[in-house]
Amino acid sequence: MLQDISEQRIRCPHCGHHLHVTLDTTSGDQDYYDECPACCSDIHFNLHIDEYRQKIQLAVDSDDEQVF
């Protein structure tokens, strides 16, 4: 069984600042933005709960990539 709350260390995709984020897995899969405390840029978080493998998958990006 997965823990309801997990803490993860990430790196800001804009400035490289290391920060700790708290992940609440009780809401299932999540897609949200949070602000970097160092550079104030938005960080895109995509959280996926893999119940079968009992893993939390977190993708972090700047979300400023452009598709042509």
Secondary structure, DSSP 8 states (H G I E B T S, - for coil): ---SEEEEEEE-TTT--EEEEEEEGGG-SEEEEEE-TTT--EEEEEEEEETTTTEEEEEEE-S-----
